[in-house]
Amino acid sequence: MKTLTSPSITVKDDTLTLTCRIEDLPFSNMITRRVSHLHINPDNVRHPRMIESNDQAVFLTSQGARVVMPNTFFAALMAAVEPATTFTPVFHPDSKPGNVKIISEIPYTLQWQVSDHEAFQPNDATKGYAPPVPAVWTDVAGETNAVLDDSKIPAGKWVRCVATNAAGKTITRPVKKSLELPSPAKPAVKTS
């Protein structure tokens, strides 16, 4: 069954551009709740189409051929048209410090940031410490990819990633780059 997958949608002004893959995939449509509509184009009434939808997809059947649009496809389409219908970027559970994976229905940007502030250390109120001052974050120049170039972050600095789409932004938990240990000295080689 022809299935539309991997939608890539861009909206500029009042024009939407949609690119997707067309794959021949099996698709289960045996869902208990289904809505069917007979669609007849008034310009060609001899070519009726059956449109069915369920909680997984929309199916179009015409003269024995079938095309499927999964509901996630429609959600991505509507999110591109109106970002208020979608969610801010989400960091995938497989993300690691310095290497993130993003879940987003619409295009997003990434920006790695650095701070040297210690605001993330536990604040022990019993010792009379004042509340920490909010950290000041600065963008790491050129670091807009999912994988951070660790060489751009000095040891002892805090780092985080900011993911932004039209619906909002999400920030990773800050992590501190560990102090680098000096490499062991090599013994002098004696020549005779």
Steps between C-alpha positions, in 0.01 A plus 500: 500500500643840405576686823612861532780524759772737627325830427725802460291814511595863460272801521598836356250782507177338378658204315554151637751268333473131579754231417456140609601145420261264324560149628327172428433386857256266667256694716250358748165668465298250700402748768163465667398864455502622143330782309434465127404762243422463132667785313379583151677765298227704325727533195514120458215321677605163347814496714384470864746465785450351843668691781528319831659618821574336831722568799812416295461647153291623209456253214398594147376220276432549132455228236688245709797724585558610858704784651558556871582819691582421864342739751848610611541633144193723546621615842834605347319676216274694735791582732682662207191705411426600861783439751256545792368152414834333572750470786836653583801282413555199725839345574486128418575269797808371311658847514831526683701800617656649189289286264127566477212351302191714445132416461312775314221506243630819344848636413715591797834659575763408758742724687757382753571742784771528766519654849757496778243559771473266798126555544437132443680383815272394788411791724512395865268746675611378844845652442353841430596523133314759299297372206713462188505779245346397168754374250594704195512288185682588179469329164792286391592638157414262217362228728155442348518126430376206704856402594703756695865556415629436852832668423320840501398461866771569760523263796291605796238683292132414491337415168140459381308475173202714402258354244254747345210462258205727415308363801768588757830381644634227726831499686706200614617464858839669531804275539845599615796405286734299715844629581754360263782304659850576375641224285766295677857601430690261274824361640811631338655256258876456549712439199846351525 
